[in-house]
Amino acid sequence: MTSTNENRFRVVIAGGGVAALEAALALKDLAGDRIATTVLSPQADFVYRPMRVREPFAYSGAQQYPLADIAREVGFEYKQDAFKWLDPAKRTVHTSGGEALEYDALLLAMGAAQRPALNHAETIDDSRLDEQLHGLIQDVEGGYVHKLAFVVPSRMPWPLPIYELALMTAQRAYDMNAQTSITLVTPEDAPLAIFGNEVSNQMERLLKDNGIVTITAAHCETPAPGELTLHPGGRTLRFERIVALPELFGPSTPGVPKGSPGGFIPIDSHCQVRALERVWAAGDATDFAVKHGGIAAQQADAAARAIASLAGAPVQPEPFHPIIRAVLISLDKPKYLSAHITGGHGSSSEISDTPSWSATGKIDAKYLAPFLEQRGGVAARTA
């Protein structure tokens, strides 16, 4: 196959986050000049989102990388535009800017839509987390907030950030000798239950050691400001401030199948979109239950192998085998968590002060992690 653009296998990647960039890097490695890749994203920058939880505590902001710079270095075309609708019969992506992009293979990596789950709570938005919570942390430091709740909603997103925020808030209150009662409420059967028993047990002790009251297997509503009603049972607790994670929903894009519940994109074991030819999906937009950057990268790798094989590269498609590797950051030292996911639950559960894998940042990604590590910056550091 020649390397002219006219003859190369056309891949469109919709999205500019972890899954999109991991796939672009994987395709370059697996297929080289066989493929002409276009990354379509309304954002101008890739933001290392997991580090944003530190911003309200006066740490430096999460690292940002211009997508145009990454495109020039990696060798893909970047279009700053939004995915609007899909015409699968004509293999064409239509953008908000009016372009029609034809493809030989398409990867959907747009992420999920976020919506508040509780009416009378501060629903965190990691794009403006410092703006949202910096004043609250100052009030905790000054002793003005005495009862505070952190809540995971019933339609559970990736829960780790709420644990990090609760722990860092408790540690900051302790450092400032502020008397603040902190409660963490979650629908999980145990803290971070997705990781399995070992992580859950140690996480429960860590929360207790930091003075955090944990209520598990609880579904919440906020009937009035400062009130948190727990179900089952109907018990109502009162707090001065309530901070909650958002609920996640699928992208609801015309032409793309919707799974239920939540409207996420249904995928098979190779991350191909069910009922569509030559279309794959990776990341939070898919119907895989765990929404996590490392999982998104693993899905992107599986999709990239299938696409590269279709393009004629000498690789074999491999199914997606989810392994969670995560870093829990706090004001003390980080904890490294890992588990294999089997049947929706974690096995081989591990938590330690040192990683059992080659950790170069919060997101464990085969291609993207070393790519960012080579560029330095705070994205590569968790301690």
URGIUR-V224968 format. One record per residue. N is the residue number from 1. PSI is psi as a letter, one per 20 degrees, with the letter a starting at -180 (none if undefined). D_CENTER is the distance of its C-alpha to the mean C-alpha in whole Angstrom. Layout:
# URGIUR-V224968
n->(N:N)
psi->(PSI:PSI)
d_center->(D_CENTER:D_CENTER)
This chain:
# URGIUR-V224968
n->(1:2:3:4:5:6:7:8:9:10:11:12:13:14:15:16:17:18:19:20:21:22:23:24:25:26:27:28:29:30:31:32:33:34:35:36:37:38:39:40:41:42:43:44:45:46:47:48:49:50:51:52:53:54:55:56:57:58:59:60:61:62:63:64:65:66:67:68:69:70:71:72:73:74:75:76:77:78:79:80:81:82:83:84:85:86:87:88:89:90:91:92:93:94:95:96:97:98:99:100:101:102:103:104:105:106:107:108:109:110:111:112:113:114:115:116:117:118:119:120:121:122:123:124:125:126:127:128:129:130:131:132:133:134:135:136:137:138:139:140:141:142:143:144:145:146:147:148:149:150:151:152:153:154:155:156:157:158:159:160:161:162:163:164:165:166:167:168:169:170:171:172:173:174:175:176:177:178:179:180:181:182:183:184:185:186:187:188:189:190:191:192:193:194:195:196:197:198:199:200:201:202:203:204:205:206:207:208:209:210:211:212:213:214:215:216:217:218:219:220:221:222:223:224:225:226:227:228:229:230:231:232:233:234:235:236:237:238:239:240:241:242:243:244:245:246:247:248:249:250:251:252:253:254:255:256:257:258:259:260:261:262:263:264:265:266:267:268:269:270:271:272:273:274:275:276:277:278:279:280:281:282:283:284:285:286:287:288:289:290:291:292:293:294:295:296:297:298:299:300:301:302:303:304:305:306:307:308:309:310:311:312:313:314:315:316:317:318:319:320:321:322:323:324:325:326:327:328:329:330:331:332:333:334:335:336:337:338:339:340:341:342:343:344:345:346:347:348:349:350:351:352:353:354:355:356:357:358:359:360:361:362:363:364:365:366:367:368:369:370:371:372:373:374:375:376:377:378:379:380:381:382:383)
psi->(p:r:j:q:h:h:i:q:p:p:p:p:o:o:q:k:b:g:g:g:h:g:g:g:g:g:h:g:g:h:i:c:i:h:p:o:p:p:p:o:p:i:q:h:q:p:p:n:h:h:i:h:i:i:g:i:k:k:r:q:r:q:q:q:o:p:h:h:g:g:g:h:g:h:k:r:p:p:p:n:r:q:p:g:r:p:n:h:h:j:l:p:p:p:r:h:j:j:q:o:o:q:q:h:q:p:p:o:l:i:a:q:q:p:q:p:h:p:g:m:q:o:p:q:o:i:i:l:h:g:g:g:i:g:h:g:h:h:h:g:h:i:k:i:p:h:p:p:p:p:p:p:r:g:n:p:a:o:i:g:h:h:g:g:g:g:g:h:g:g:h:g:g:g:h:j:k:p:n:p:p:p:p:p:p:q:i:q:h:q:p:l:h:h:i:r:g:g:g:g:g:h:h:g:h:g:g:g:h:j:j:p:p:p:o:r:k:p:p:q:q:n:h:r:p:i:p:o:p:p:q:r:h:j:p:p:q:p:q:h:q:p:p:q:q:r:q:q:q:r:i:l:p:p:i:p:q:p:r:q:r:i:k:q:p:p:q:a:i:j:j:p:p:p:j:q:q:k:p:r:q:q:a:i:i:r:j:p:h:p:o:q:g:h:g:g:g:h:g:h:g:g:g:h:g:g:g:g:g:h:i:j:q:m:q:p:q:p:q:o:o:p:p:p:p:q:p:o:q:a:i:c:q:q:q:p:q:q:q:q:o:p:k:j:q:p:r:l:p:q:p:r:i:q:q:j:r:n:p:j:a:h:o:o:p:g:g:h:g:h:g:h:h:h:j:b:r:i:h:i:p:i:none)
d_center->(36:37:35:36:33:35:35:32:29:27:23:21:17:16:13:13:9:8:10:12:14:13:15:18:19:19:21:23:24:25:27:28:30:30:27:27:23:22:19:19:17:18:16:18:16:13:12:10:8:8:11:12:13:16:17:19:21:23:21:20:17:14:16:16:17:19:18:22:23:20:22:25:25:23:25:23:24:22:23:21:21:19:19:22:23:24:27:27:31:31:28:27:24:26:24:24:27:29:28:29:27:28:27:27:24:21:17:15:11:11:8:9:12:12:15:17:18:21:23:25:22:20:16:14:12:11:13:16:15:18:20:19:20:22:25:24:24:27:29:28:29:32:33:32:30:31:29:25:22:19:18:15:16:17:15:12:8:7:10:10:10:13:15:14:16:18:20:20:22:24:25:25:28:29:30:32:34:32:33:29:29:25:24:20:20:18:19:18:21:21:18:15:17:15:16:19:22:23:19:20:24:23:20:23:25:23:23:26:28:26:28:25:26:23:24:22:23:23:22:23:24:26:29:30:29:29:29:26:28:27:27:29:32:32:32:31:30:30:28:29:25:22:19:16:12:12:13:11:13:13:15:18:20:23:24:21:21:20:19:20:19:16:17:14:16:18:18:20:20:20:17:20:20:22:25:25:26:25:21:18:14:11:7:6:10:12:14:12:12:9:5:4:4:8:8:7:10:12:12:13:16:17:18:19:22:23:23:25:27:28:29:31:30:31:28:27:24:23:21:17:17:14:14:12:12:11:13:14:15:18:21:23:22:18:18:17:16:16:17:17:16:20:21:17:18:18:21:22:20:20:20:22:22:22:20:21:19:20:17:17:14:11:9:12:12:16:17:14:15:18:18:17:19:22:21:21:20:18:15:17:18:16:20)
